[in-house]
Amino acid sequence: MSEPKSIASPGPELDEIVRQIQAVTTLCALSTMEARCVFELLLQRGWRIVKVKADDSAQGSAA
């Protein structure tokens, strides 16, 4: 299993994560800009945001 990729700063990858999460959670009630601000604030406060590939998460749940 490969190591998940950490998102260190706001950028296109963060936009992609926001859109994916909005598609499946209540964050969809926020605008894309509002949701992005939530993640930027998390990064500023030291949170580590990790993008996990679908293949990796499927392997983890099957074990």
N, C-alpha and C positions, 0 to 999 in steps of 0.2 A: 504494500500500500504506500503511495507517495505521501509526502508531507504536505498538509494543507498550506495554501498560500496566504500569508498574512497581508492585510491591507494596511499600509503604514500611513498613508495620507489620502486626502480626498482627491478623486480623479474619476476617469471613465469607469474603472472597475467598481467604484463605490456606487455610481449611477446604476450599473447593471445589477448589483446586489439589491439596491432599493427597489428596482422594478420587479425583480424576482420575488422579493418578500411581499410587496404590495399585491401581487397576484394571488397570494395564498393566505394572507393574514389581515387583521383589522387595521394594519398600517395603511390599507387602501383608503381609509377614511381621510388620511392626510394627503395633501398635494405632494407631488414628487419633490418639490423644493423643501417642504416642511419635513418630509421623511428623511431627505438628505441631511438637513440641519441636525436632526436627531443623531444620525450616525457621525457627523462631524464633531458634535459635542462629545459623544462617547470616545472618539479618537483623542480629542483634546484632554479628556480626563483620564487617559491612560488605558482605556479598554483596547483589547486586541480583537480586531474583526478578521475572521478567517473565512475564506471562500473554499468550500469543500466541493470537489467534483462529484457529480451524481454517481459515478462508478464507485468512488471511495465510500460514499455513504451507504450504498447498496451492499457492498461487501461487509461493512461493519455491522449492519443489521442482520445479516445472514449468519454471522458467526455465533 
